[in-house]
Amino acid sequence: MSDVMRYDGAPARRVAALGDTAEMADQRRRVIELLAPREGWRVLDVGCGPGHLAMELADAVGPRGRVCGVDVSDEMLALAARRDLELVRVADTALPFEDGSFDAAVATQVYEFVADLPGALAELLRVLRPGGRALILDTDWDSVVWHSSDRERMEQVLDGWRARVADPCLPRSLSRRLREAGFELLDRSTYAILDVEGREHSYSARQIEHLGASALDVAPEQVRAWAEDLRALARSGDYFFSVNRYLFLVGKPRY
Ligand SMILES: C[S@@+](CC[C@H](N)C(=O)[O-])C[C@H]1O[C@@H](n2cnc3c(N)ncnc32)[C@H](O)[C@@H]1O
């Protein structure tokens, strides 16, 4: 069986908690600003997770618009259902929509977990109308800078997390892969998350839970010591975390 992260049960709840942080709210503002959805648009959220972004997109397109979230995880869809959204469960990369059904789409922190990226991108292109656009955001997990008293242990935990991601460095090859799939590249940018305090409800403090619980081949006592060290650094004013997201705005050619 594949080691790639599956977002059921506890991981789904942890991602929902990450979505509630100020950093993720700011990231979503950036995604919506770049996508620039218009009132009345039909928008698809691929891998919608707990539905934060889909809800905000629904506000942006207004009552004449339509936002549909799809996900492979029943637990994620159950969390998203609390938000009164149109939701569809998918089995893999196939999207159950007619050609050209959407004016725009988003996929944030999703494709790095998808093994069949060419299949997923082909489906994304198909369901967009000619001239439609998509905003794709993924993390390069080699970009994490996380201060620790034990660098070797930090690398073990990060390696254990990277082993749960289908392509932990996806942004590096994504331009080429988007072009190969038939998209036009409209804009590329970065979004950095920086946390120099490690407060309890911050994105990185919540990532201590999520990465720690998900890291492959790291003993629980090692994970506990790693987490305690980070919290001690936060208490002593010596906390530092940063990670880079990469945003790709692409268009479907009009032919
Ligand atoms: C890290 S979460 C991100 C959730 C949300 N997009 C966000 O930015 O908070 C990854 C999500 O992608 C979903 N996912 C993974 N593979 C998928 C696929 N092939 N099609 C649709 N969703 C998928 C997972 O179930 C999970 O909900």
The ligand as a MOL file (V3000), in Angstrom:
LIG
                    3D

  0  0  0     0  0            999 V3000
M  V30 BEGIN CTAB
M  V30 COUNTS 27 29 0 0 0
M  V30 BEGIN ATOM
M  V30 1 C -3.6860 18.9260 2.4790 0
M  V30 2 S -5.3770 18.7110 2.1260 0 CHG=1
M  V30 3 C -5.7550 20.3020 1.4320 0
M  V30 4 C -7.2000 20.6580 1.5750 0
M  V30 5 C -7.5900 22.0310 1.0280 0
M  V30 6 N -7.4550 22.1150 -0.3960 0
M  V30 7 C -6.7930 23.1030 1.6890 0
M  V30 8 O -6.0500 23.8400 1.0210 0
M  V30 9 O -6.9140 23.2250 2.9170 0 CHG=-1
M  V30 10 C -5.3510 17.6680 0.6710 0
M  V30 11 C -6.7510 17.2860 0.2110 0
M  V30 12 O -6.7100 16.7130 -1.0940 0
M  V30 13 C -7.5640 15.5910 -1.1200 0
M  V30 14 N -7.1740 14.7570 -2.2590 0
M  V30 15 C -6.0760 13.9890 -2.3900 0
M  V30 16 N -6.0730 13.3950 -3.6090 0
M  V30 17 C -7.1810 13.8330 -4.2680 0
M  V30 18 C -7.7370 13.6060 -5.5620 0
M  V30 19 N -7.1470 12.7930 -6.4490 0
M  V30 20 N -8.8770 14.2210 -5.8940 0
M  V30 21 C -9.5000 15.0430 -5.0120 0
M  V30 22 N -9.0400 15.2870 -3.7590 0
M  V30 23 C -7.8810 14.7040 -3.4050 0
M  V30 24 C -7.3900 14.9850 0.2580 0
M  V30 25 O -8.4110 14.0870 0.6280 0
M  V30 26 C -7.3790 16.2300 1.1270 0
M  V30 27 O -8.6800 16.6390 1.4900 0
M  V30 END ATOM
M  V30 BEGIN BOND
M  V30 1 1 1 2
M  V30 2 1 2 3
M  V30 3 1 2 10
M  V30 4 1 3 4
M  V30 5 1 4 5
M  V30 6 1 5 6
M  V30 7 1 5 7
M  V30 8 2 7 8
M  V30 9 1 7 9
M  V30 10 1 10 11
M  V30 11 1 11 12
M  V30 12 1 11 26
M  V30 13 1 12 13
M  V30 14 1 13 14
M  V30 15 1 13 24
M  V30 16 1 14 15
M  V30 17 1 14 23
M  V30 18 2 15 16
M  V30 19 1 16 17
M  V30 20 1 17 18
M  V30 21 2 17 23
M  V30 22 1 18 19
M  V30 23 2 18 20
M  V30 24 1 20 21
M  V30 25 2 21 22
M  V30 26 1 22 23
M  V30 27 1 24 25
M  V30 28 1 24 26
M  V30 29 1 26 27
M  V30 END BOND
M  V30 END CTAB
M  END
